[in-house]
Amino acid sequence: MAGSPTSVTDADPRIPIERGSPAPACAGSGAETVITASILITGMLAAASAALLGTFLVLRGSAMLSDAISHSIVFGIILVWLVTRQLSGPIPVIGAALAGVLTVVLTQWIAQSRLVRMDAAIGLVFPALFAAGVLLISLYARQVHIHVDTILLGEIGFVWLNTRPIAGFEIPVSTLTLGLVLLANLLFVVAFWHRLKLAVFDPALAASLGLFPTALYYALMTLTSITAVAAFDAVGAILFIAFVIVPPATAYLLTQRVWLMTLLAVVLGALACPVGYALAVFWDVSIAGMMATMTGVWFALALLFSPRQGLLVQALQRRQETLRHDCRVMLAHLLSHQGTRRMPQENTRAALVGHLSWPESHADRVIEHAIGQDLVEQRGALLILRPAGEAAARDLFARR
């Protein structure tokens, strides 16, 4: 495990660090640079590890299982501690990962009963396991320093306190752990890339081809559990959930290609770390909280400005569709009065405003659109159908 899930402020309360401060008050600029680098690298490794798997969870519709896993690992950690009295090392990692897998198994079992839907099953399982973990802490492990702030937001600002010497350099344990997790996740995705895509989009076909989509799914969720455990101490549950869900969801708005979605998710998650860190230092707020906020900012920008399905693009498309529809209505109106005695009164802008209850500005836009499409020409106040406009209007009546 990346270290014990305890607040490092308990380990050394003399360290004068504020929430957004990158280094102790006594540290020089060189030490501050090293500390900043360790924080950023750790955050970016966590982002890449989570987003890499999160892409397939988002595509499969199982993204919120990461939330359940990140909370239920508390149950695994405290259960292992009650048996072994260990809060660090491989045994707590295994216990926490198994708790995550148990969450997935129970959720799938309840959902497959068809008595409740998947979202309700998640809501039933993870509060129960999380509450069981908290209850065990209250009853048997009150002396263990597991704080709510650490569980939710982690202590990424303190990763530099727990290091191991490697090749003459002091490397944070969390950084090493997350680096290994990223490597494992990357190898898994590369090795099973085509099978993962097929299992996500057409599990029935994958099963018929003998690709074992269920086993692949549980392998994916096991790696998600291990990633959650590795990220638990460093970045906390909130930032882990943000990295798993938000960057892939943002990338989903920007592209339809799975490989590009995966790449964008990793890049967007990693980019949230330096920007979030800089803003956290500037405003003296939680580093992990600001990093999570930046993932939300990326999503909001994509939601607004995505060229494929952004809100602004959709608004423009709806406006253009309304314009085309009203243009067809105008053509039908003009054709119905063309060549009649009422034509000088009816085939005018004023008649469109009066009879169709259009605002004057909208009537002007519709007329300009029709003129631009060579459907209508304007002679003084009179609107006259062009050949293309008359043909379009007659086609409308023919369809009735």
C-alpha positions in Angstrom: 0.0 0.0 0.0 1.1 3.5 -0.6 1.5 3.9 3.1 -0.8 3.7 6.0 -4.2 5.4 5.5 -3.4 7.8 8.4 -3.1 11.5 8.3 0.5 12.4 8.0 -0.2 15.4 10.3 -0.5 12.8 13.1 3.0 11.6 12.3 4.6 15.0 12.6 2.3 17.8 13.8 5.3 20.2 13.9 5.3 20.6 10.2 3.9 24.1 9.5 2.1 23.4 6.2 -1.2 25.0 5.1 -3.6 23.3 2.8 -2.3 25.0 -0.4 1.3 25.4 0.6 3.8 23.3 -1.3 6.5 23.1 1.3 7.5 23.6 4.9 8.2 27.1 5.9 11.8 26.2 6.6 12.4 24.6 3.2 14.5 26.3 0.5 13.5 26.9 -3.1 15.3 23.6 -4.1 13.4 21.5 -1.6 10.2 23.3 -2.6 10.8 22.4 -6.3 11.3 18.7 -5.3 8.2 18.7 -3.2 6.1 20.3 -5.9 7.4 17.8 -8.5 6.6 14.9 -6.2 3.0 16.2 -5.7 2.4 16.8 -9.4 3.9 13.5 -10.5 1.9 11.5 -7.9 -1.3 13.3 -9.0 -0.6 12.7 -12.7 0.1 9.0 -12.1 -3.1 8.7 -10.2 -5.0 10.5 -13.0 -3.5 8.4 -15.7 -4.1 5.1 -13.9 -7.7 5.9 -13.1 -8.6 7.4 -16.5 -7.1 4.5 -18.4 -9.6 2.1 -16.7 -12.3 4.7 -16.4 -12.7 4.9 -20.1 -14.1 1.4 -20.3 -16.2 1.8 -17.2 -17.8 4.9 -18.7 -18.5 3.2 -22.0 -19.9 0.2 -20.2 -22.1 2.3 -17.9 -20.4 1.1 -14.7 -18.6 4.3 -13.8 -20.3 4.7 -10.5 -19.0 1.4 -9.3 -15.7 3.2 -8.8 -17.4 5.3 -6.2 -18.7 2.2 -4.4 -15.2 0.6 -4.6 -13.4 3.6 -3.3 -15.7 3.7 -0.2 -15.9 -0.1 0.5 -12.1 -0.5 0.6 -12.3 1.0 4.1 -14.1 -2.2 5.1 -11.3 -4.3 3.7 -8.5 -2.2 5.3 -10.0 -2.4 8.8 -10.9 -6.1 8.5 -7.2 -6.8 7.6 -6.0 -4.7 10.5 -8.2 -6.6 12.9 -6.7 -9.9 11.7 -3.0 -8.9 11.1 -2.6 -5.6 12.9 -1.0 -4.2 9.8 -1.8 -1.0 8.0 1.0 -1.1 5.5 2.5 -3.6 3.1 0.9 -6.0 0.6 -1.6 -7.6 3.0 -3.8 -4.5 3.4 -3.6 -3.9 -0.3 -4.9 -7.4 -1.0 -7.7 -7.1 1.7 -8.8 -3.7 0.3 -8.8 -4.9 -3.3 -10.8 -8.0 -2.3 -13.3 -5.7 -0.6 -13.6 -3.8 -3.9 -14.2 -7.0 -5.8 -16.8 -8.1 -3.2 -18.6 -4.8 -3.8 -18.7 -5.6 -7.6 -19.9 -9.2 -7.0 -22.6 -8.2 -4.6 -23.8 -5.4 -6.8 -23.9 -7.6 -9.9 -25.7 -10.4 -7.9 -28.4 -8.0 -6.6 -28.8 -6.4 -10.1 -29.1 -9.8 -11.8 -32.0 -10.7 -9.5 -34.0 -8.1 -11.5 -35.6 -6.9 -8.3 -33.7 -3.6 -8.4 -31.8 -1.8 -11.1 -28.0 -1.5 -11.2 -27.9 2.1 -9.7 -30.1 1.0 -6.8 -27.9 -2.1 -6.3 -24.8 0.2 -6.0 -26.7 2.3 -3.5 -27.5 -0.7 -1.4 -24.0 -2.3 -1.4 -21.5 0.4 -0.9 -23.1 2.3 2.0 -23.5 -1.1 3.8 -19.8 -2.0 3.4 -18.6 1.5 4.2 -20.9 1.7 7.3 -19.6 -1.8 8.4 -16.0 -0.5 8.1 -16.8 2.6 10.1 -18.6 0.5 12.7 -15.7 -1.9 13.1 -13.4 1.1 13.5 -15.7 2.5 16.3 -15.9 -0.8 18.1 -12.4 -2.3 17.8 -10.0 0.2 16.3 -10.5 3.6 17.9 -6.8 4.0 18.3 -6.2 3.7 14.5 -5.9 7.1 13.0 -8.2 6.9 10.0 -9.8 10.4 9.5 -12.7 11.4 7.3 -10.7 14.1 5.6 -8.0 11.7 4.7 -10.5 9.2 3.3 -12.3 11.8 1.2 -9.5 14.2 0.1 -6.3 12.3 0.9 -3.0 14.0 1.7 -1.4 14.5 -1.6 0.4 17.6 -0.2 2.3 15.3 2.1 3.3 12.5 -0.2 6.9 13.7 0.0 7.1 12.8 3.7 7.0 9.0 3.1 9.9 8.2 0.8 12.2 5.3 -0.2 15.8 5.7 -1.4 16.2 4.6 -5.0 19.4 5.2 -7.0 20.4 7.9 -4.5 17.0 9.7 -4.8 14.3 9.9 -2.2 11.1 8.8 -4.1 7.7 9.1 -2.4 6.2 5.6 -1.8 2.9 6.8 -3.2 4.6 7.8 -6.4 6.3 4.4 -6.7 3.1 2.5 -6.0 1.0 4.5 -8.5 3.8 4.2 -11.1 3.6 0.4 -10.8 -0.2 0.5 -10.9 -0.1 2.6 -14.0 2.2 0.1 -15.6 0.0 -2.8 -14.7 -3.1 -1.0 -16.0 -1.4 0.0 -19.2 -0.2 -3.6 -19.9 -3.7 -4.9 -19.2 -5.4 -2.4 -21.6 -2.8 -3.0 -24.3 -2.9 -6.7 -24.0 -6.7 -6.9 -24.1 -7.5 -3.8 -26.1 -9.6 -5.5 -28.8 -11.3 -7.8 -26.4 -12.2 -5.0 -24.0 -13.8 -3.0 -26.8 -15.9 -5.9 -28.0 -16.8 -6.8 -24.4 -17.9 -3.2 -23.7 -20.0 -2.7 -26.9 -21.3 -6.3 -27.6 -20.8 -8.7 -24.6 -23.1 -11.2 -26.2 -20.9 -11.4 -29.3 -17.8 -11.5 -27.2 -19.2 -14.5 -25.2 -20.2 -16.3 -28.4 -16.6 -15.9 -29.7 -15.2 -17.4 -26.5 -13.6 -14.2 -25.2 -15.0 -14.5 -21.7 -16.4 -11.0 -21.2 -17.5 -11.6 -17.7 -14.0 -12.7 -16.6 -12.6 -9.7 -18.4 -15.0 -7.4 -16.6 -14.0 -8.8 -13.2 -10.4 -8.4 -14.1 -11.1 -4.7 -15.0 -12.9 -4.2 -11.7 -10.1 -5.9 -9.8 -7.6 -3.5 -11.3 -9.9 -0.6 -10.5 -10.0 -1.8 -6.9 -6.2 -2.0 -6.8 -5.9 1.5 -8.3 -8.4 2.8 -5.7 -6.3 1.3 -2.9 -3.1 2.8 -4.3 -4.7 6.2 -4.7 -6.5 6.0 -1.4 -3.7 7.3 0.8 -2.3 9.8 -1.6 -5.3 11.5 -3.3 -8.3 10.3 -1.4 -11.6 8.9 -2.6 -13.0 12.1 -4.1 -10.1 12.7 -6.4 -9.9 9.1 -7.4 -13.6 9.0 -8.3 -13.1 12.3 -10.2 -10.2 10.9 -12.2 -12.1 7.6 -13.0 -15.3 9.3 -14.3 -14.9 12.9 -15.3 -11.9 12.8 -17.8 -13.4 9.8 -19.7 -16.8 11.5 -19.7 -15.2 14.7 -21.0 -13.4 12.8 -23.7 -16.6 11.0 -24.7 -18.1 14.4 -25.6 -15.1 15.2 -27.8 -14.6 12.0 -29.9 -16.3 8.7 -30.9 -13.0 6.8 -31.3 -12.1 4.6 -28.3 -8.4 5.0 -28.7 -8.6 8.8 -28.9 -11.1 8.9 -26.0 -8.7 6.9 -23.9 -5.8 9.2 -24.8 -7.8 12.4 -24.2 -9.0 11.0 -20.8 -5.5 10.4 -19.6 -4.3 13.8 -20.9 -7.2 15.7 -19.4 -6.8 14.0 -16.0 -3.1 14.7 -16.0 -3.6 18.3 -17.0 -5.9 18.9 -14.1 -3.1 18.2 -11.7 -0.7 21.2 -12.4 -3.5 23.6 -13.0 -5.4 22.5 -9.9 -2.2 22.6 -7.8 -1.3 26.1 -9.0 -4.8 27.4 -8.1 -4.8 25.5 -4.7 -1.5 27.2 -3.8 -2.8 30.6 -5.0 -6.1 30.4 -3.0 -4.7 28.3 -0.2 -7.3 25.6 -0.5 -7.2 21.7 -0.7 -4.9 20.5 -3.4 -6.9 17.3 -4.1 -10.2 19.3 -4.0 -8.9 21.8 -6.6 -7.6 19.1 -8.9 -11.0 17.4 -8.8 -12.6 20.8 -9.5 -10.5 21.2 -12.6 -11.7 17.9 -14.0 -15.2 19.4 -13.6 -14.1 22.6 -15.4 -12.8 20.5 -18.4 -16.1 18.7 -18.5 -18.1 21.9 -18.4 -16.0 23.4 -21.2 -16.5 20.2 -23.3 -20.2 20.2 -22.5 -20.6 23.7 -23.8 -18.2 23.8 -26.7 -17.9 20.2 -27.9 -18.0 20.3 -31.8 -20.0 17.1 -31.9 -22.6 17.4 -29.1 -21.9 20.5 -27.1 -24.8 22.5 -25.7 -23.9 25.5 -27.9 -23.7 23.3 -31.0 -27.1 21.8 -30.1 -28.6 25.2 -29.6 -27.3 26.3 -33.0 -28.6 23.2 -34.6 -32.1 23.7 -33.0 -32.1 27.3 -34.2 -31.2 26.2 -37.8 -33.8 23.5 -37.7 -36.4 26.0 -36.5 -35.3 28.4 -39.3 -35.6 25.6 -42.0 -39.0 24.6 -40.6 -40.4 28.1 -40.6 -39.0 28.7 -44.1 -41.0 25.7 -45.3 -44.1 27.2 -43.6 -43.5 30.5 -45.3 -43.1 28.8 -48.7 -46.4 27.0 -48.2 -48.1 30.2 -47.2 -46.8 32.1 -50.3 -47.8 29.3 -52.7 -51.3 29.1 -51.3 -51.9 32.8 -52.1 -49.8 33.0 -55.3 -51.8 34.2 -58.3 -54.8 35.1 -56.2 -56.4 38.4 -55.6 -55.1 38.3 -52.0 -51.5 37.9 -53.1 -50.5 41.6 -52.7 -51.8 41.5 -49.1 -50.8 38.0 -48.1 -47.4 37.5 -49.6 -45.7 40.2 -47.6 -43.6 40.5 -44.5 -46.5 42.1 -42.6 -48.8 39.2 -43.4 -46.2 36.7 -42.0 -45.9 38.7 -38.8 -49.7 39.0 -38.5 -51.0 35.6 -39.6 -48.1 33.4 -38.4 -47.6 35.3 -35.1 -43.9 35.7 -35.8 -41.8 38.4 -34.2 -40.6 40.9 -36.8 -37.0 40.0 -36.2 -37.7 36.3 -36.7 -39.7 37.0 -39.9 -36.7 39.0 -41.2 -34.4 36.0 -40.5 -36.7 33.6 -42.3 -37.0 35.8 -45.3 -33.2 36.4 -45.5 -32.7 32.6 -45.2 -35.1 31.9 -48.1 -33.6 34.6 -50.2 -30.1 33.3 -49.5 -31.3 29.8 -50.6 -32.8 31.3 -53.8 -36.2 30.2 -52.8 -37.8 33.6 -52.6 -37.2 37.0 -54.1 -38.5 40.3 -52.8 -39.9 43.0 -55.0 -40.7 46.0 -52.9 -43.0 44.6 -50.1 -44.1 41.6 -52.2 -42.5 38.2 -51.7 -42.4 36.1 -54.8 -41.5 32.4 -55.0 -38.5 31.5 -57.2 -38.7 28.2 -59.2 -36.8 26.3 -56.5 -39.1 27.7 -53.8 -42.3 26.9 -55.7 -41.0 23.3 -56.3 -40.2 22.9 -52.6 -43.7 24.3 -51.6 -45.5 22.0 -54.1 -43.5 19.0 -52.7 -44.7 19.9 -49.2 -48.4 19.9 -50.4 -47.8 16.6 -52.3 -46.7 14.9 -49.0 -49.8 15.8 -47.2 
